[in-house]
Amino acid sequence: MDNNNNNNQENFDNIFISEYLEFFNTFDRDKDGKINKSELNNLLKTLNIFISDSELNDAISEVDIDDDKKIDFKQFLHLMETKFKHQIDENNLILAFENYDQEKKGIFTKNQFKNILKNLKNLSLSDEEINNIININLINNNNNNDSIDYINFIQNIVYNN
């Protein structure tokens, strides 16, 4: 079972690397295999990551080993993994849950949430695990119905793991 999970994680990582490479190549305007500060900033904005000019300079300095004020794809991947992983994970999860939130309320009933968790790809949870997740994340909404606030749920996953 562990080996299966490792293969799933590896496939999942390869998909993200492929997507990052596509983004990277799109923003590498002069096609020299590197992106400059402006290109990186535009790429990050596309991923809904907004940082200050100072934070951008710090991020580039952190990975720019040849001090040319540009980063190659390997450096970009390192940056994404170390600096922006939480933001990307959170954004992707929110987008995934928003697809199910037709009424744009930010909450799901227990049954809706259970069905969503069962249908999410790359997530193989038992009924018991799903019920535990639901019980931990229940909130009481205005109608006195038990419901799950998926933004809080996502933030707990991203920042508490």
N, C-alpha and C positions, 0 to 999 in steps of 0.2 A: 504494500500500500504506500509506504514512504517513497519508494522508487517511482510509483505512478505520480505522486504529488510533485516530486522533483521534475519529472518529465513535463507535467502540466505547467509548472513554474518556468521551466526553460522555454517551452513553446510560447508562453505568455510574454516572457522577456524578449524573445526573438521578434515577436509582433511589434512590441514597443520600439525596439531598436530599428526595425524596418521603418516604422512611422517617423521616428526621430530623424533617420537618414533622409527620408523624403522631405521633411520640413527643412533640415539643414541645407540640402541641395537647392531647395527652392529659394532660400534666403541668401545663398552664396552667389551673389550677383555676378562677380567676375570669374566665377568657377575655378578659383585657385585652391579649393579644398579647405578654405578657412573663411570665417566670418568675422567682421569687425564689430565694434561696439554698437553701431547703429543697426546693423543687420541682426545682431543678437537681441537688441531691444525690440525690434519689430517682430522677431520670431516669438519672443516671450509673450508679447501682447496678444499674438495669435492664439497662444495657449492660455489666455486669461491670467497671465502673471504680470503684474504691474509693480515695478520696483523703481526706486529713486536712481538718479544719475550716479550718486555716490555708491549705492549698493551694486549697481551695474559695474562700475569701475573695480570695486572690491572683488566681485565675482570673477571678472576677467583676470585680474592680477593673481587670484588664487590658483588658476589653472594655466596661465600663459607662461610656460617655462622658458621660451625663447625671447620673451619680452618684446614681441612685435605688435602688441596691442590687438592681436587676432587670436582666435582659437580654432583648432582643427576639430574634426568630428569626435575623435577619442576624448579630447579635452571637454568638448561639449557634453558628451555622454556622462563624463565624470561630474561635471557641473550639475547636470539634470538630476543625477542620483544623489549628490550630496547637498545641494542648495535648494532645489525646487521640487523634490520628490513628493513632499507632503502636499504642496499646492496642486500639483498635477493629479495626484491620487484623489484629492478632495474634489477637484473640478470634474474629473472623469466619473466619479461615483455620483456626484450630484446630477450630471447630465444623464446618466443611466437611470436614476430614479425619476427624474423629471419626465422621461418618456412614458412612465406609467402613471404619472400624476396629471390626469386629463383635466381636472378642475383647478389645478395650480394652487392647491391649499397647503402643500408642504407636509401633509399628514396622510397616513393610510390607516384603515381599520386593521385589526389583528389579522383577519382573514386575507385581506388584500396584501398585506406585508408578507404573510406566510407564503402566498402564491408567488410573489415577486422573488423572494429568496429561493424558492424551489426552481424558478425558471432562469435565474442568472447563470450564465455560462461561467466556467472556471470556478464554480463554487459548488462543492458537493457536501452538503450538510444533511445530517440525519434529522428526522422529525423532532427528536429530543433536543438536538442542538438548536434548531430553529425556534422551538418553543422557549428554550432558555434565553435566546437572544430577544425574543418578543417580550418575555416577562421582565427582563432587565430594562428594556427601553420603553415600557409603557408610560404614557402620560395621560392625564385626564383633560379632554377638551371641553369646550363650552356646552356641548350637548350631553355631557356626562357619559359619553361613549368612550370606551378604551380605544386609544389610537397611538400610532407611532409617528413621532416627528422625525422625518428622515434626515433632515439637516443635522440635528443633534446626534443622531445615530452615526452618520458619516463622520462627523468631527470626532466622536468617541473612537471610531475605528482608526482613523488616520493619525490622531495625536496621542492615543493611548497604547499603541502597539509598538 
